[in-house]
Amino acid sequence: MDEKLKIYPVEKKDLELLFTLINEMALYEKRPQDMTGSVPLLEYWLFERAVASACIAEYQGKTVGYAIYYPVFGSFSSKGRVHLEDIYIREEFRRQGMGKEFFSFIAARILEEGYAGLEWNCLSWNKNALDFYDRIGAKRETGREYFYFSQEQLEKFF
């Protein structure tokens, strides 16, 4: 790369672009049916509730991708970490070092903010992403299964 990747925090004016990128990721992950969000919901959760941080990457004036992350707490360590919800690089920008540079930016930022670690997950079929995470030295956690409840399932508990 002949110039650095420009990475900046998402502002309200960037929400349409962020939403477009999230839709692209849903298509890439073969999960467009799960795309139930909206720009107003992004605005509410990212700005009014401020539960997560989002940033966009650009290279030579073109949008490369985005990342969304939020704090989590480790009871055993009594330390805060960050969960990387999404990191997405558009296909035409992959395999050019931009993913590694984006990770480096996120790592520096969360260390600067005082967090003790970074965690994320990846779809098991996404070999390109899994290979990338192996190349950058990420450790795979084993022996744990992930579960979730939908809003409807949560409502059944009260």
C-alpha positions as CSV (number, residue, x, y, z in Angstrom):
1,M,0.0,0.0,0.0
2,D,1.4,3.3,-1.0
3,E,-0.5,5.3,1.6
4,K,-2.0,4.5,5.0
5,L,-5.5,3.3,5.5
6,K,-7.6,6.1,6.9
7,I,-9.8,4.9,9.7
8,Y,-12.3,7.2,11.5
9,P,-15.0,6.8,14.1
10,V,-18.5,6.7,12.7
11,E,-20.5,9.9,13.1
12,K,-24.3,10.3,12.6
13,K,-23.7,11.5,9.0
14,D,-22.0,8.1,8.3
15,L,-24.9,5.9,9.4
16,E,-26.3,5.3,5.9
17,L,-22.8,4.2,4.7
18,L,-22.4,2.0,7.8
19,F,-25.8,0.4,7.2
20,T,-24.9,-0.3,3.5
21,L,-21.6,-2.0,4.7
22,I,-23.5,-4.1,7.3
23,N,-25.9,-5.2,4.5
24,E,-22.9,-6.2,2.4
25,M,-21.5,-8.3,5.2
26,A,-24.9,-10.0,5.8
27,L,-24.9,-11.0,2.1
28,Y,-21.3,-12.2,2.2
29,E,-22.1,-14.3,5.3
30,K,-25.1,-15.8,3.4
31,R,-27.5,-14.3,6.1
32,P,-29.5,-11.5,4.4
33,Q,-32.6,-12.9,6.1
34,D,-31.0,-11.9,9.5
35,M,-30.7,-8.3,8.4
36,T,-33.5,-6.7,10.4
37,G,-31.7,-3.6,11.6
38,S,-32.2,0.0,10.3
39,V,-30.4,3.3,10.3
40,P,-32.6,4.7,13.1
41,L,-31.8,1.6,15.2
42,L,-28.1,2.1,14.5
43,E,-28.4,5.7,15.6
44,Y,-30.2,4.8,18.8
45,W,-27.8,2.1,19.9
46,L,-24.6,3.7,18.7
47,F,-25.3,7.3,19.7
48,E,-28.2,7.5,22.1
49,R,-27.4,4.4,24.2
50,A,-23.7,4.4,23.2
51,V,-23.3,0.7,23.7
52,A,-20.8,0.2,20.9
53,S,-18.2,1.9,18.9
54,A,-18.0,1.8,15.1
55,C,-15.4,2.9,12.6
56,I,-15.0,3.0,8.9
57,A,-11.8,2.5,6.8
58,E,-11.0,4.3,3.6
59,Y,-8.2,3.9,1.2
60,Q,-7.5,6.5,-1.6
61,G,-11.0,7.9,-1.1
62,K,-12.8,4.6,-1.4
63,T,-14.6,2.9,1.4
64,V,-12.8,-0.3,2.4
65,G,-14.9,-1.6,5.3
66,Y,-16.0,-1.2,8.9
67,A,-15.7,-2.5,12.4
68,I,-18.1,-2.5,15.4
69,Y,-17.0,-3.4,18.9
70,Y,-18.2,-3.0,22.4
71,P,-16.9,-3.6,26.0
72,V,-17.4,-6.8,27.9
73,F,-16.3,-7.8,31.4
74,G,-14.3,-10.8,32.5
75,S,-15.4,-11.9,36.0
76,F,-12.4,-14.2,36.5
77,S,-9.8,-11.5,35.6
78,S,-11.9,-8.6,36.9
79,K,-10.9,-6.7,33.7
80,G,-12.7,-5.2,30.8
81,R,-12.1,-6.6,27.3
82,V,-13.7,-5.7,23.9
83,H,-15.9,-7.9,21.8
84,L,-15.4,-7.3,18.1
85,E,-18.9,-7.8,16.7
86,D,-18.0,-7.1,13.1
87,I,-14.9,-6.5,11.0
88,Y,-15.6,-6.4,7.3
89,I,-13.3,-5.6,4.4
90,R,-14.9,-5.3,1.0
91,E,-13.7,-8.1,-1.3
92,E,-11.8,-5.9,-3.7
93,F,-9.6,-4.7,-0.8
94,R,-8.8,-8.1,0.7
95,R,-5.3,-9.7,0.7
96,Q,-3.6,-6.2,0.5
97,G,-2.7,-5.9,4.2
98,M,-5.7,-3.7,5.0
99,G,-7.3,-6.2,7.4
100,K,-4.1,-6.4,9.4
101,E,-3.8,-2.6,9.5
102,F,-7.5,-2.3,10.6
103,F,-6.9,-4.9,13.4
104,S,-3.8,-2.9,14.4
105,F,-5.8,0.3,14.6
106,I,-8.5,-1.4,16.8
107,A,-5.8,-3.0,19.0
108,A,-4.1,0.3,19.6
109,R,-7.4,2.0,20.3
110,I,-8.7,-0.5,22.8
111,L,-5.3,-0.6,24.6
112,E,-5.3,3.2,24.7
113,E,-8.8,3.0,26.3
114,G,-7.5,0.6,29.0
115,Y,-9.0,-2.7,27.9
116,A,-7.2,-5.9,28.6
117,G,-8.0,-8.0,25.5
118,L,-10.0,-8.5,22.4
119,E,-12.4,-11.4,21.5
120,W,-14.5,-12.2,18.5
121,N,-16.0,-15.1,16.7
122,C,-16.1,-16.3,13.1
123,L,-18.4,-18.5,11.1
124,S,-16.9,-22.0,10.7
125,W,-17.3,-22.0,6.9
126,N,-15.4,-18.7,6.4
127,K,-12.0,-20.2,5.6
128,N,-10.6,-16.9,4.3
129,A,-11.3,-15.2,7.6
130,L,-10.1,-18.2,9.7
131,D,-6.8,-18.3,7.7
132,F,-6.4,-14.6,8.2
133,Y,-6.9,-14.8,12.0
134,D,-4.4,-17.7,12.1
135,R,-1.9,-15.6,10.1
136,I,-2.1,-12.7,12.5
137,G,-1.5,-15.0,15.5
138,A,-5.0,-15.1,17.0
139,K,-5.7,-17.9,19.5
140,R,-8.7,-20.1,19.0
141,E,-10.8,-20.7,22.0
142,T,-12.1,-24.3,22.3
143,G,-14.4,-26.2,24.6
144,R,-17.1,-23.6,24.5
145,E,-20.4,-23.4,22.6
146,Y,-22.2,-20.2,21.9
147,F,-25.9,-19.7,22.6
148,Y,-28.4,-16.9,22.2
149,F,-32.0,-16.0,22.8
150,S,-34.1,-14.0,20.4
151,Q,-36.3,-11.2,21.8
152,E,-39.3,-13.5,21.6
153,Q,-37.5,-16.2,23.6
154,L,-36.5,-13.6,26.2
155,E,-40.1,-12.5,26.6
156,K,-41.1,-16.1,27.5
157,F,-39.1,-15.9,30.7
158,F,-41.2,-13.3,32.5
